[in-house]
């Protein structure tokens, strides 16, 4: 039997710890395999919060895992090229998008969110003249991407902006 646990680092701290404590009772059964896909750094902070700041959450997690595979960060250019057919070109939107991703250090989920929101909102920024005015270009290619980057990166800063 195979169990896949994903996103444990995004659960309520007490739930995450209770689930791990429950799962460990099944580890001695060779017929059960667990794959835990999580951000161990974040999850170790969660465990520290539950057991106290002097507790070593990372060592605690290592007791659960037989094998840890850490993934490198994404290559933004490859990701956007392969998934969205967006290349780093001189087109203003593409240049602006890469600048926002780099500035806010967005992960894949955040990039997807920015692109999805941009597609929905870009239609609003078209005028009757097809968005040919300078103000439209500034709003659509500078203001909107920056606001969307703020939205996924830090909502409080977006409100202040």
Phi, psi and omega in degrees: 000136181243127175246131176246121179248118184237138174077025180300331180291344180259005179273167173301139184307314183293325177295315181300313181294316179298321179295314178300317180296326178287316182299324185298339178288345181256358184294333182282351178274113183291348180272000180238131178236135177245133170245119181249114179256110187203165172270101185298327179297313179294317180295325178294325175295321177300315180293320176301320179295326180284319186258354179113151186294337179276353180283140180268092183296326182292318177295323177301314180295323181296338177290337183273333190259137171275328183215133177243126176243117180261132180266141176289164174295164183280153169270104187304317181298314179295316181300309181294324180293312184286317187274322186242000183055038177252123180246154178286098183234185179278356176299134189300317181298315180298315179299316180296317180300311180297323179296318180294316179299315180293317184297315182268356181053055184285143175270179184301316181299318180291322177298314178302319180295314179300314181294319179296312179295322180297316180300320179291318186274337183300328179297327180293329185276002176276134175268179176299340182261018174078020176073035183270349181282150182303321181297322179296318181294318179296315181295314186285324189253350178238301184297309182298309179300321179296316179296320179293323175297317177297321182302315182276336183272315183201096184299327179296319178293327176297316179299319179293323180293000000 
